[in-house]
Amino acid sequence: MASLRSATPKLRNYFRDNYIPQICEACWSLSFGDSPVFTPISGLLELQALLCGLLVTCPEDPLRYLEHMIIVIIQNGLENLLWDMCIDPSLKPKIRRLSETYLEQLFGLDDQLVTPELMIKACTFYTGRLVKNHFGGWRELAIPRANQEAILAEKMERAITHDNFRCQRVFFYHWLFYVITCRERLIVSLLRLRQMFCVQRQKIILAKWKEKAKHKSKTREDDLILKHELQLRKWKLKSKATEEKLLSPERSSSDTAVPAVPVEFDISALPERAIMQIFLYLSFRDTIMCGQVNRSWMAMTQRGFLWNAIDFSTTKNIADKCVVSTLQRWRLTVLRLNFRGCLFRTKTLKAVSHCKNLQELNVSDCQSLTDESMRHISEGCPGVLYLNLSNTTITNRTMRLLPRYFHNLQNLSLAYCRKFTDKGLQYLNLGNGCHKLIYLDLSGCTQISVQGFRNIASSCTGIMHLTINDMPTLTDNCVKVLVEKCPRISTVVFIGSPHLSDCAFKALSSCNLKKIRFEGNKRITDACFKYIDKNYPGINHIYMVDCKALTDSSLKSMSVLKQLTVLNLTNCVRISDTGLRQFLDGPASVRIRELNLTNCSLLGDASILRLSERCPNLHYLSLRNCEHLTDLAIECISGMLSLVSIDLSGTLISNESLNILSRHRKLRELSLSECANITDVGIRAYCKTSLFLEHLDISYCRQLSDDIIKTVAIFCTHITSLNIAGCPKITDGGLETLSAKCHYLHILDISGCILLTDQILQDLQMGCKQLRILKMRFCRSISVAAAHRMSSVVQHQEYSSDDPPSWFGYDSEGNPLEETQSRIQTRNYSELIVKESFSSDEESPDANLI
């Protein structure tokens, strides 16, 4: 027993040896058995007395002892039962009286506070209370009540009531759910009805709006056509008056000329700053002519900053004396000079030495430039930063002058200068040398050997931009020599170097390249792009033109370039939808701004769909000769609102595609060359909504007629470049309309338009004052004399009176040739056309102009 843990070992052994716990359990069962003598309370008291006797007396035979004590208890009666009744009087413990308290000691009381009689009464009261409480509970459980049936009936009634309430609650919940569902359905139905009503109302509104918009568009179109007819009528009157004046010069001007409206505007009324900005746009000849108007205009043209930059390349038939006098007069003001392609005398070029503050000098294509002229220039202009000597006859003598006088030279172009040698490049390291050189162009200098490149590397260690074009002798070793001593190179251009391989690309990994350009190289493979993200993490321009060994694997490698903005893969014919999709899924697609996929004929609509989703910043896109594109691709392109230029030449798009593309109103440049499925209807539908179109190329579309020229003249008055080469149905009437309306035209190509005559040159000269480039090859109806007169008006002109070649697809009379032959030859010709990317950052023929 747990209470014997603190007992003596003797007592514990006694309890264990005589099985006292088992005997007590038997006595307890006897006390609570069927005997009517003992109650639960009396049995508990009896067991307590017997157990106290055993603990104190410890008899040898506990059974006989217990039997004897039970008989004694029965004889004395339960009312006289005490807890120490079973203990021998000699062994009873001496217990203090209850009256012995601290009160007696404090107050010195001798009388007992609690007498035995009071103690008996207290115990009797306590025992009776316990019996009453426990016996009452037992009686309620053991003895059934007399009204048990009534109680059961009451409970049953309460159960039935509860069950009915529960069933009502379940049914109520079902009903409530049904009501709520019906209400929700009703609300949804009402919302659908309201939505249907709103949609129907919107349809009615949109239909009325569309009707009004069509009416307004029709009215605007009619107004434009009426305005066009009025302007064309005035144009014809003016042209007729000009012809009459030329035919009868003896008549007075009052008889032939149209009465002019007096101009009331005075330029002196404008702010001085605005006047200066206007004069900055004038050419050299125009500025000289403006200075001859009156004294006020002369004063305006004598401002010094107007003569900071002088461009003689755009002015033809200018006297050497005028050039010399101009340079002497503004020698302290001139900062930039451009003599590109000028045929001045050597003495005239020596006058450049008077410009002591000159910083930029372009003498490219000047065949009169000699080493002696360069000696005078170098002695008088030591502050030159930019020097372009491309395609001149300079020798090692000029190369010796460069490091001696041009200590701050940063940009040097020696392209196609083939009279200097490797020793001339060694001179660049003499004296202070050209150590500040940043840009170097050695295109076409085929005489340079590996030793020459070593000389360049040792003298121009700070070079950052390197251009080497048209040098078939360039090898991987030359590139390695340059890279070893020029680690700051960030831009390399290798065009026409077929012997370069992946080794050269790997050697460039030691430089922090930003722009790389390879063209016409078949030895560059996918291996060079395998680790491009680690070797060139900051590269942003990649031009891999005509590298036919590149596949989809290269695009997958380039997809991780986060800084890539320009990608040109022209003539990479092995690229397919899979590779382009992998490229677009990477982070490179987010910042891509220009993408050229010319002649990637394996691409289809799936690539364009992914392109429209992943390229939010794409501005320039070329899909030239991608023959698998359909109207679905054009619909995706029309949703790319960031596009400003698109090239769809050589594709199978139709008039429906142009109708879809007309939704894109932000396009500035559109090329549709060699699109045989488009007609005048499609061009008209597109031009109606493209009022701000600046560049249009519809060359080699033989089915187009004068209607497209009329459409462009009416709706696209801001156009600056138009290419209608290979359109044999264009006549003088169409070009006359163009000349009367498009006054901002800068570039015009009418090659192969066999019906055009000398009249269009007069119209262009009268209406298109800003025309700079005119191409009219294979125009057999235009005379040589008229073309010669026109050459003095424009900056660049191409002319020939030969019959159109067979790859134009028609003969000298405009009759179509055999379809198969013309298609094959036209395709071969289109591959030869130099068609660069739309990128403004890419080098162009005018990049060397100041």
PyMOL commands that set and color helices and strands:
alter all, ss='L'
color gray80, all
select helices_A, chain A and resi 2-4+9-17+20-31+40-57+62-76+78-80+89-91+102-107+116-142+148-247+253-256+267-269+272-280+284-290+295-301+304-307+320-329+346-354+371-380+396-405+422-429+450-459+476-485+502-510+526-529+532-535+552-558+577-584+588-591+605-614+631-638+655-661+680-689+706-715+732-741+759-767+784-791+806-808+819-832
alter helices_A, ss='H'
color red, helices_A
select strands_A, chain A and resi 309-311+336-338+360-362+386-388+411-413+439-441+465-469+491-495+515-519+541-545+566-568+594-596+620-622+645-647+669-671+695-697+721-723+747-749+773-776+796-799
alter strands_A, ss='S'
color yellow, strands_A
deselect
rebuild
show_as cartoon
